[in-house]
């Protein structure tokens, strides 16, 4: 192999790496439409990556700077159009619109001097991973900002590790920092049932108590959304009267159908300038059907994204072996790319099984 061939291969690899880098940056900027899409395929200009609580991210939040950087409210009609553009989620979309109507009428009654009942906007999201819970939580933050219910509209996402510390007294401090960063927006607690104490030295209850107090102290400018699997979330909410009395809005997120997951895969291709032949599309359909049938580990839309990224990586390996790659080559995903991705996944799972792991 001469130096000229090596140069061409390097150029192809660099082109692919640049595509992957662009994809990654776009995903980070537009997490809200990563899986579910925006109306008409339009970019989601309003979506923002979920913020991490200060303790989890290792950085301090400057409250004054955060206030100054808070974007202007978006138009409610634009947000609802974006919501309608998400793939699937039909039942959730209907419930969100009902919540919007309730908030609107509440404000109309207040403006007309009519009594308004106390309302709790805190929510429980139930469903398997990858069904859109974080995306809809972010959307709710933006919608409530547009309605004037929340002053900023940011989403701060945490799990047990972002709230619970290992020593007495530290958990309350850590949880308060997370709450402070979420004031004016939504505090989204994933797998919230993990906070339920499992022993005398477990400080999960301390985090729950701190959150309940914050919900009371900041009832006018903080929404808390807890999320996780159906049965586990119900047991978590029911075990604590304080939680049960504050979380009375439940949204269930169904698993995606095969047709919906195929739409998500096609959207990923369109967003990232890839084309899929009819034969390759059928191979993708088979792969999604087989992987999703294997159990919850597939992860719905998350599994579709992982499959897409594996196929793109296999396409990059194939193109690196070519002496010249055209623009069309760089965009086209072939059946052999899908087959290679599935073969490698099978080999990886076999190795995991021999090592005693259970993916």
HELIX and SHEET records of a PDB file:
HELIX    1   1 UNK A    3  UNK A   29  1                                  27    
HELIX    2   2 UNK A   31  UNK A   33  5                                   3    
HELIX    3   3 UNK A   39  UNK A   41  5                                   3    
HELIX    4   4 UNK A   54  UNK A   57  1                                   4    
HELIX    5   5 UNK A   63  UNK A   69  1                                   7    
HELIX    6   6 UNK A   76  UNK A   85  1                                  10    
HELIX    7   7 UNK A   90  UNK A  111  1                                  22    
HELIX    8   8 UNK A  133  UNK A  147  1                                  15    
HELIX    9   9 UNK A  160  UNK A  162  5                                   3    
HELIX   10  10 UNK A  170  UNK A  182  1                                  13    
HELIX   11  11 UNK A  192  UNK A  195  5                                   4    
HELIX   12  12 UNK A  204  UNK A  217  1                                  14    
HELIX   13  13 UNK A  230  UNK A  238  1                                   9    
HELIX   14  14 UNK A  241  UNK A  246  1                                   6    
HELIX   15  15 UNK A  258  UNK A  271  1                                  14    
HELIX   16  16 UNK A  278  UNK A  293  1                                  16    
HELIX   17  17 UNK A  296  UNK A  298  5                                   3    
HELIX   18  18 UNK A  301  UNK A  320  1                                  20    
HELIX   19  19 UNK A  327  UNK A  331  1                                   5    
HELIX   20  20 UNK A  335  UNK A  354  1                                  20    
SHEET    1   A 6 UNK A  51  UNK A  52  0                                        
SHEET    2   A 6 UNK A 155  UNK A 158  1                                        
SHEET    3   A 6 UNK A 186  UNK A 190  1                                        
SHEET    4   A 6 UNK A 223  UNK A 228  1                                        
SHEET    5   A 6 UNK A 123  UNK A 127  1                                        
SHEET    6   A 6 UNK A 249  UNK A 253  1                                        
SHEET    1   B 2 UNK A 275  UNK A 276  0                                        
SHEET    2   B 2 UNK A 332  UNK A 333  1                                        
END                                                                             
